[in-house]
Amino acid sequence: MGARHTGVTQGNRKMEKVELRKLKNGDIFKRKPDSRNIFSRQHYNRPSDFWPASFTCSDYYDIGRSIYLNGSTQVYVGFDF
């Protein structure tokens, strides 16, 4: 199953919508095209008895804040900040 890219234009650049699992460790993304928050994809968390499988995503501007997202979550890349 191929990855589908959906584009959103921001200024002169076209943001692409991709699955989180397609990004490399350290790549930055937004959860919504008009969001101010920028996240960095970090390590993969294997599933356990207590948590589902997920990726740790760190807030770019607040290193103490992290969110945990499923690999199939659609995110936006290719933006200027």
N, C-alpha and C positions, 0 to 999 in steps of 0.2 A: 504494500500500500504506500503510494508516494505521498510526500508531504505537500500539502496545498498551501500556497502563499497568497494571502489577501493583503492588498496594499491600502495604506492611508497616507495622504500627502501632508507633510508638515514643512512649510516654507518651500525650499527647493528640493528637499529630500523626500523620498517615498518610504514610509515606515512599512515593514512587513510583519504580518501576523504569522507566527510559527509556534509549534509545540515546544514547551520548555525542555523536553528531553533532547531536542535537536541542538540545543546550545551547548557550548563548551564551558568547562569550569572557568569562572571569572568573567564570562560575557555579561553585559549589562542589558536590561530590558525594562519595559514599563508594562503594567498590567492592563492599562487602558490607554488609548491613543492620546487623550487630553490630560492624563495624570501628571502631577508634579513629582510624585515619588518615583525614584529610580532604584532598581534592585540589581544585585549581582548574583548570578547563579553559583552556588557553592557545591558541596559534596552531596552524594546520594545516600539516603538513609534506607537500609534494607528493612523489610517488614519484620515485625516481631509480634508477640502476643499482645502488646499494648498499643502499638502504632502501626498504621498502614505505611506502605512504601511511599517515600516522598523525596523531594530535593529541598535542601536548606537554601534559602535565598536571603541575603543580607541587604539591609537598606544601605544605599550608597552614601548617604549623608549622616546616618546614625548607626555606627558600627555595633551598638548594643542591641539593635532591633533586628530580629530575623523572623521570617515567615516560612512555613512549610507547605509546599505546593506539590500536587500530583504531577507526574511527568506529562500527562496529556493536556495540561492547562495551556490555553492559548495566550501568548504574550506578544508584545510588539518590540521590534528591534529596528535599527537603522534610523535613529533620530539624532538631532543635534542638541547638546545641552551645555 
